[in-house]
Amino acid sequence: MKIVLDSRAEERYNELAESLFREFEEVAPENLRGAKPRFEPDSFVAAHLTPENTLSINHLGLFDPYSAEASELVFHPKAGTKAFTLRGEGCARFEKLVGRISGAQPFSSLTTRQRVRSLAIEWFSERLEGTTTEMLVPYLAAAVEPTIKSFTAVVPIACLQLEKCLAFGDISLRPMNSTFFEPMERRNELVVDLAVRERLNTSQTEYRKARQGYAGAFVEVEGDPSYAKQQGLQRAARAVEF
């Protein structure tokens, strides 16, 4: 599915993103908040980690303890050499921009605010590294489009057992019986690695023990995986309340 925004809205969002990009300040890593020397206890070190055997994390957010919004964004395009920060009002405008884009059609009916936010952070990171010159909205659309599919979100409902299906519009409550779990378990036979297959079998057996016999809300959703999960939970909750 092709994601196309209103041309004027797309132009405005791109302008706001470029304005925020220009507000990033370059700072030396040692001058970042929390970078000053602090007490280090003489603890036993069981392993020595090197850059080669650790994951690279090139950005982080410092969050307001009373909200889910960042008060500062810090990027390390080249670890140990330089860093870029966005603080204060810049962070507030970043969060507002994310909300406006994620609330605009067709993003609002295909993905979630959190996914748009994560992708926007990746865009800033790549712009600071110099690995992309693409505008924000086309970048977001190109990332979301390949993940849009038709999903059946299944939400187990505790303490509810059904003899037959109940339909509530596009949601159906169905028994999660053996015919639901068996196809999931048969797919494990395609896993070549025996150790991985055994772990999957053990995990799914425990999952099945806890849920077989109860009802599940089956919700048909079109969008990316994050949207399918969000909508599955929300619509299932409404159906159960009804």
C-alpha positions in Angstrom: 0.0 0.0 0.0 1.3 3.4 -0.9 1.3 6.1 1.8 0.5 9.5 0.4 -0.2 12.6 2.5 -1.8 15.9 1.5 1.0 17.7 -0.3 0.8 20.8 1.8 0.8 18.9 5.0 3.8 16.8 3.9 5.7 20.0 2.9 5.0 21.6 6.3 6.1 18.5 8.2 9.3 18.3 6.2 10.0 21.9 6.9 9.5 21.5 10.7 11.8 18.4 10.6 14.5 20.3 8.8 14.2 23.2 11.3 14.6 20.8 14.2 17.6 19.2 12.5 19.3 22.5 12.3 18.8 23.0 16.1 21.0 20.0 17.1 24.1 21.2 18.9 27.4 19.5 18.6 29.1 18.7 22.0 32.1 16.8 23.2 31.0 13.5 24.8 32.8 14.4 28.0 30.5 17.5 28.3 27.2 15.6 28.1 25.0 15.5 31.1 26.1 12.6 33.4 29.5 12.3 31.7 31.5 13.7 34.7 33.6 11.2 36.6 31.7 9.5 39.4 32.4 6.9 42.1 33.3 3.5 40.6 33.4 0.6 43.1 36.1 -2.0 42.8 33.7 -4.7 41.7 34.9 -8.1 40.3 34.8 -8.0 36.5 33.8 -11.4 35.0 34.3 -10.5 31.3 36.0 -7.9 29.2 33.7 -6.4 26.6 35.1 -4.8 23.5 33.4 -2.7 20.8 33.5 -5.8 18.5 31.3 -7.9 20.8 28.8 -5.2 22.0 25.8 -3.8 20.3 26.0 -0.2 18.9 23.5 2.2 20.4 24.0 5.6 18.8 21.2 7.5 20.5 19.4 7.9 23.8 16.7 9.9 25.3 16.5 11.6 28.7 12.9 11.6 29.8 10.7 13.8 32.0 9.8 11.6 35.0 6.2 12.9 34.9 5.6 12.2 31.2 6.6 9.9 28.4 8.2 12.7 26.5 12.0 13.2 26.1 13.6 16.3 27.7 16.8 15.8 25.8 17.8 13.6 22.8 21.4 12.6 22.4 23.0 11.1 19.3 26.4 9.6 18.9 26.9 9.1 15.1 30.6 8.2 15.7 31.0 6.6 19.1 33.6 8.4 21.2 34.3 11.3 18.8 31.4 13.7 19.0 27.8 13.9 20.0 24.7 16.0 19.1 21.9 17.0 21.5 18.4 18.5 21.1 17.1 20.0 24.3 14.2 21.9 25.9 11.8 23.5 23.4 13.4 21.5 20.6 12.4 18.2 22.2 8.9 19.6 22.8 8.5 20.5 19.2 9.9 17.1 18.2 7.2 15.3 20.2 4.5 17.6 18.8 5.7 16.9 15.2 5.6 13.1 15.9 2.0 13.5 17.2 0.9 15.5 14.1 2.4 13.1 11.6 1.1 10.0 13.4 -2.3 11.5 13.7 -2.5 12.4 10.0 -4.1 10.1 7.4 -3.0 7.6 6.3 -0.4 7.1 9.0 -3.1 7.2 11.7 -4.9 4.2 10.3 -1.8 2.1 9.4 0.8 2.6 12.2 1.3 3.9 15.8 2.7 7.0 17.3 5.5 5.0 18.9 6.5 3.5 15.5 6.6 7.0 13.9 8.6 8.3 16.8 11.2 5.5 16.6 11.5 6.0 12.8 11.9 9.8 13.2 14.7 9.2 15.6 16.4 6.9 13.1 16.0 9.6 10.5 17.7 12.2 12.7 20.5 9.7 13.4 21.1 9.0 9.7 21.0 12.7 8.9 23.6 13.4 11.5 25.7 10.6 10.2 25.3 11.9 6.7 23.9 8.5 5.4 20.7 10.0 4.1 19.5 13.3 2.6 15.9 12.2 2.2 13.1 14.3 3.7 11.4 13.0 6.8 7.9 12.1 5.5 9.2 10.1 2.5 11.6 8.3 4.8 8.8 7.4 7.2 6.5 6.2 4.3 9.3 4.1 2.8 9.9 2.4 6.1 6.2 1.7 7.0 4.9 0.7 3.5 6.7 -2.7 3.3 5.4 -3.8 6.7 1.7 -3.1 6.0 -0.2 -6.4 5.8 -3.6 -7.9 6.8 -3.2 -9.4 10.3 -5.4 -11.4 12.5 -4.7 -10.2 16.0 -5.6 -12.8 18.7 -6.0 -11.6 22.2 -6.6 -14.3 24.9 -9.3 -13.5 27.4 -8.8 -14.9 30.9 -11.6 -16.7 32.7 -14.0 -16.7 29.7 -15.0 -20.0 28.1 -17.3 -20.3 25.0 -19.1 -23.2 23.4 -19.3 -21.4 20.1 -18.3 -18.1 18.4 -19.8 -14.7 19.1 -19.5 -11.9 16.6 -19.3 -8.2 17.4 -18.9 -6.4 14.1 -15.4 -7.1 12.8 -14.5 -8.9 16.0 -15.2 -12.5 16.9 -14.8 -14.2 20.2 -13.9 -17.9 19.6 -12.8 -20.8 21.7 -9.0 -21.3 21.7 -9.1 -25.0 21.3 -6.6 -27.6 20.0 -7.3 -26.7 16.4 -6.0 -23.2 17.1 -2.7 -24.3 18.7 -1.8 -27.3 16.5 -0.9 -25.4 13.3 1.4 -23.1 15.4 3.2 -26.1 16.8 3.6 -27.8 13.4 5.4 -24.8 12.0 8.2 -25.5 14.5 9.1 -28.6 12.5 10.4 -26.3 9.8 13.1 -25.0 12.2 16.4 -26.7 11.3 18.3 -26.0 14.5 17.2 -28.8 16.9 18.1 -26.7 20.0 16.0 -23.8 18.8 13.2 -26.1 17.8 13.2 -27.6 21.3 13.0 -24.2 23.0 10.1 -23.2 20.8 8.3 -26.4 21.5 8.8 -25.9 25.3 7.7 -22.3 25.1 4.6 -23.0 23.1 3.6 -26.0 25.3 3.6 -23.7 28.3 1.7 -21.0 26.4 -0.9 -23.7 25.4 -1.3 -25.1 28.9 -2.1 -21.6 30.2 -4.6 -20.7 27.5 -6.2 -23.7 25.8 -9.9 -23.8 26.6 -10.4 -20.1 27.1 -11.8 -17.7 24.6 -9.8 -15.3 22.4 -10.8 -12.2 20.6 -9.9 -12.5 16.9 -9.5 -9.1 15.2 -8.9 -8.5 11.5 -6.5 -5.5 11.1 -4.7 -4.0 8.2 -1.6 -2.0 9.0 1.9 -2.6 10.3 2.6 -5.0 13.2 2.6 -2.3 15.9 -0.8 -1.0 14.7 -2.2 -4.6 14.6 -1.1 -5.2 18.2 -2.5 -1.8 19.3 -5.8 -2.2 17.6 -6.2 -5.9 18.6 -5.9 -5.0 22.3 -8.2 -1.9 22.0 -10.9 -3.6 20.0 -10.8 -6.8 22.1 -11.2 -4.7 25.3 -14.3 -3.0 23.8 -15.8 -6.3 22.8 -15.3 -7.8 26.3 -16.8 -4.7 27.9 -19.8 -5.0 25.6 
